[in-house]
Amino acid sequence: MSELGVKHLLGIKYLNEKDIQLIFKTADHFKEVINRSIKKVPSLRDITIANIFFENSTRTKLSFELAEKRLSADVINFSAAQSSVKKGETLIDTVNNILSMKVDMVVMRHPNPGAGIFLSKHVDAAIINAGDGAHEHPTQALLDSYSIREKLGDVAGKNVVIVGDILHSRVALSNIFALKLQGANVKVCGPKTLIPKHVESLGVTVETDLIKALNWCDVANMLRIQNERMDISYFPTTREYTQQFGINKKLLDSLDKEIVIMHPGPINRGVEITSDVADSKQSIILNQVENGVAIRMAVIYLLASIIK
């Protein structure tokens, strides 16, 4: 079996298309495993993985934990939000303490962009970036692309629009990198205040009219409005945002074709999308959640095979 070209998963920008296809092929195998009656494989019985979350996260953390347990790894959970980090302990101290427990792999979410890269230079363990500030969230982008591939057969040549807060979104940046690598056409759509200045340099186009964007696309990835990352208000009211950039069933049905709706979650129902859109047959949001476990199993398995 071929190997990943990287020792860590720090961001999509360090992967090539061959890496992505290898992750997808491995995820296909694990997807079949998690749909069996016995969902566990003994692949990583001798590997210890530490999940270190310096920011709160429910879904990503659960997904990683489930992936690790399905692979029979030993798991240590460390929630820095409730730990001595609050007492001024540094990232290096925290990690050294965890590594003294002989950990092989660290899954880390951190509010500072580049925290995973910093860590990979100082510790002798494989690092998986589970989100670093508004920078990257590579496993989310991989599971999003994987879900598109599952639904539409291929990512190459597909038109994908990412709608919402592009400026603060690590999901948007990782998705742009992953989709472009696989040959998709990408547009971003949202209020001008939430579109980064030089986003076109990433090979995407900007569309501020949601209807035009939806008529162009095959897939709309609807981002959550992240009030927790905003220190100032980027649009007048949530209601106004919803009127301009939210999708309801009436709007979806008025398009001249059927598009696929995605959302990285958690959904603000009635803000980015209404419940009848989230629960419609065009939505693949629950598939994304299921695929998240298979993709994370694949990433962990492939990185662990380099350690061994």
C-alpha positions in Angstrom: 0.0 0.0 0.0 1.3 3.5 -0.9 2.2 6.0 1.8 1.1 9.6 2.5 3.7 12.2 1.4 3.5 13.9 4.9 4.2 12.8 8.4 1.6 15.1 10.0 -1.8 16.4 8.8 -1.2 20.1 9.5 -3.2 21.5 6.6 -4.5 20.7 3.1 -1.9 23.0 1.6 0.8 20.4 2.5 -1.0 17.6 0.7 -1.0 16.7 -3.0 -3.8 15.1 -5.0 -2.3 11.7 -4.6 -2.4 12.0 -0.8 -6.1 13.0 -1.0 -7.0 10.0 -3.2 -5.1 7.7 -0.9 -7.1 9.0 2.1 -10.4 8.6 0.2 -9.5 5.0 -0.9 -8.6 4.1 2.7 -11.8 5.8 3.9 -13.9 3.7 1.5 -12.5 0.6 3.2 -13.3 2.0 6.7 -16.7 3.1 5.7 -17.5 -0.5 4.9 -16.1 -1.5 8.4 -18.2 1.0 10.3 -21.4 -0.3 8.6 -20.7 -3.9 9.8 -22.3 -5.3 13.0 -18.8 -5.4 14.6 -17.5 -1.9 13.9 -14.0 -2.3 15.3 -10.7 -3.3 13.7 -7.5 -4.1 15.7 -5.3 -2.1 13.4 -3.9 0.4 16.0 -3.8 -1.7 19.2 -0.3 -0.5 20.0 -0.8 3.2 19.3 -1.7 5.9 21.9 -3.4 9.0 20.7 -3.9 12.2 22.8 -6.8 14.5 21.9 -5.9 18.0 23.0 -8.6 20.7 22.6 -7.7 24.2 23.6 -11.0 25.3 22.2 -14.4 23.8 22.9 -15.6 21.4 20.3 -18.2 18.7 20.5 -18.7 17.2 17.1 -15.1 17.1 15.9 -13.8 15.8 19.2 -16.5 13.0 19.3 -15.8 12.1 15.6 -12.0 11.8 16.3 -12.6 9.8 19.5 -15.0 7.4 17.7 -12.5 7.0 14.8 -9.7 6.2 17.3 -11.7 3.7 19.2 -12.9 2.0 16.0 -9.2 1.4 15.2 -8.6 0.0 18.8 -6.1 2.8 19.7 -5.6 3.9 23.3 -7.1 7.3 23.8 -6.2 10.1 26.2 -8.6 13.1 26.2 -7.3 16.4 27.4 -9.6 19.4 27.5 -7.4 22.5 27.9 -10.4 24.7 28.4 -10.7 23.2 31.9 -7.1 22.6 32.6 -3.9 24.1 34.0 -3.4 26.0 30.7 -5.7 28.6 32.3 -3.0 28.8 35.0 -0.5 30.0 32.5 1.0 26.7 31.4 2.5 27.0 27.9 1.6 24.8 24.9 5.1 23.3 25.1 4.7 22.4 28.8 1.4 20.8 28.2 2.6 18.8 25.3 5.8 17.7 27.1 3.7 16.4 29.9 1.5 14.5 27.5 4.5 13.1 25.6 6.1 11.9 28.8 3.1 9.6 28.8 4.5 8.0 25.6 2.0 9.3 23.1 2.4 8.4 19.4 -0.1 10.9 18.0 -1.6 14.2 19.0 -4.9 15.5 17.6 -5.0 19.2 18.5 -7.4 22.1 18.2 -6.0 25.5 19.1 -7.1 29.1 18.7 -3.8 30.2 17.3 -3.1 29.8 13.6 0.1 27.7 13.1 -0.1 26.0 16.5 0.1 22.5 14.9 3.1 23.5 12.8 4.9 24.8 15.9 4.1 21.6 17.8 5.3 19.4 15.0 8.7 21.0 15.2 9.1 20.4 19.0 7.6 17.0 19.7 8.3 13.5 18.4 4.7 12.5 17.6 2.5 12.7 14.5 0.3 15.8 14.7 -3.3 16.1 13.3 -4.6 19.6 13.1 -8.2 19.6 14.3 -8.6 23.3 13.6 -6.1 26.2 14.3 -7.9 29.5 14.7 -9.3 30.9 11.4 -6.5 29.1 9.5 -7.2 25.4 8.5 -9.4 22.5 9.4 -8.1 19.8 7.1 -10.2 16.7 8.1 -13.4 18.8 7.7 -12.4 19.7 4.1 -11.5 16.1 3.4 -14.8 14.8 4.6 -16.6 17.5 2.6 -14.8 16.5 -0.6 -15.3 12.8 0.1 -19.1 13.5 0.6 -19.3 15.3 -2.8 -17.4 12.4 -4.5 -19.8 10.0 -2.9 -22.9 11.9 -4.0 -21.8 13.1 -7.5 -19.2 10.5 -8.4 -16.3 12.9 -8.7 -15.1 16.3 -7.5 -13.2 17.3 -10.6 -15.1 19.7 -12.8 -17.9 20.3 -10.3 -19.1 23.8 -9.4 -19.0 24.4 -5.7 -20.0 27.6 -3.9 -19.0 28.2 -0.3 -21.5 30.6 1.3 -21.1 32.7 4.4 -18.3 34.0 6.7 -15.2 33.2 4.5 -13.0 35.7 6.5 -13.1 33.8 9.8 -13.6 30.3 8.5 -10.9 27.6 8.6 -13.4 25.3 6.9 -13.6 27.7 3.9 -9.8 27.9 3.5 -9.2 24.1 3.8 -12.1 23.5 1.4 -10.8 25.9 -1.2 -7.4 24.2 -1.1 -8.9 20.7 -1.3 -11.4 21.4 -4.0 -8.9 23.3 -6.2 -6.4 20.4 -5.8 -9.1 18.0 -7.1 -10.0 20.2 -10.1 -13.3 21.7 -8.9 -14.5 25.2 -9.8 -15.0 27.3 -6.6 -16.9 30.5 -5.9 -17.2 32.2 -2.5 -20.4 34.1 -1.6 -21.3 36.3 1.4 -21.4 39.9 2.6 -18.4 41.9 1.3 -17.3 42.5 4.8 -16.8 38.7 5.3 -14.8 38.0 2.1 -11.0 38.2 2.5 -9.4 40.9 0.4 -7.1 38.7 -1.8 -9.3 35.6 -1.9 -9.1 35.5 -5.7 -5.4 34.7 -5.4 -6.4 31.2 -4.2 -8.1 30.6 -7.6 -11.7 31.3 -6.6 -14.1 33.9 -7.8 -16.3 36.1 -5.6 -20.1 36.3 -6.1 -22.1 38.6 -3.8 -25.5 37.6 -5.3 -26.7 34.3 -3.7 -29.3 33.5 -6.4 -26.6 33.8 -9.2 -24.2 31.6 -7.1 -26.9 28.9 -6.6 -27.9 28.9 -10.2 -24.2 28.3 -11.1 -23.3 25.6 -8.6 -23.7 21.9 -8.3 -23.0 22.0 -4.5 -23.6 24.8 -2.0 -21.6 24.5 1.2 -23.3 26.7 3.8 -21.0 27.9 6.6 -22.1 28.7 10.1 -22.1 32.3 11.2 -19.5 32.3 13.9 -20.3 34.9 16.4 -17.6 33.6 18.8 -14.9 34.6 16.4 -16.2 38.1 15.7 -15.1 41.0 17.9 -17.0 43.5 15.8 -20.2 43.2 13.9 -19.7 42.5 10.2 -23.3 42.8 9.2 -26.3 44.7 10.7 -28.5 41.9 12.0 -28.8 38.1 11.8 -32.2 38.6 10.2 -30.7 40.8 7.4 -28.0 38.2 6.8 -30.6 35.4 6.5 -32.6 37.5 4.0 -29.6 37.9 1.8 -27.5 34.8 2.3 -29.8 32.2 3.9 -31.5 29.3 2.0 -35.1 28.3 2.5 -37.1 25.6 0.7 -38.9 28.1 -1.5 -35.6 29.5 -2.8 -34.2 26.0 -3.3 -37.3 24.9 -5.2 -37.2 28.0 -7.4 -33.8 27.1 -8.9 -33.7 25.6 -12.4 -31.8 22.5 -11.2 -31.4 20.4 -8.1 -28.3 21.3 -6.1 -26.6 19.5 -3.2 -26.7 21.3 0.2 -23.8 20.8 2.7 -23.1 22.3 6.1 -20.1 21.7 8.3 -22.3 22.0 11.4 -23.4 22.9 14.0 -26.3 24.5 12.0 -27.9 27.7 13.2 -31.3 26.5 11.9 -33.2 29.4 10.4 -30.1 31.4 9.9 -27.9 29.8 7.1 -30.5 27.3 6.2 -34.0 26.5 7.3 -35.0 23.2 8.9 -36.9 22.1 5.8 -33.7 22.6 3.7 -31.4 20.9 6.3 -33.8 17.9 6.4 -34.5 17.8 2.6 -33.4 15.0 0.3 -30.9 17.5 -1.3 -29.0 17.9 1.9 -26.1 15.5 2.6 -25.4 17.0 6.1 -25.9 13.6 7.9 -23.7 11.8 5.3 -21.0 14.4 6.1 -21.1 13.4 9.8 -20.9 9.6 9.0 -18.1 10.2 6.5 -16.2 12.3 9.1 -15.6 9.1 11.1 -14.4 7.1 8.1 -12.1 10.0 6.9 -10.6 10.5 10.4 -10.0 6.7 10.7 -8.2 6.8 7.3 -6.0 9.8 8.3 -5.1 8.3 11.7 -4.4 4.8 10.1 -2.2 6.2 7.3 -0.2 8.4 9.7 0.2 5.6 12.2 1.6 3.3 9.5 4.4 5.8 9.0 5.2 5.8 12.8 5.3 2.0 13.0 
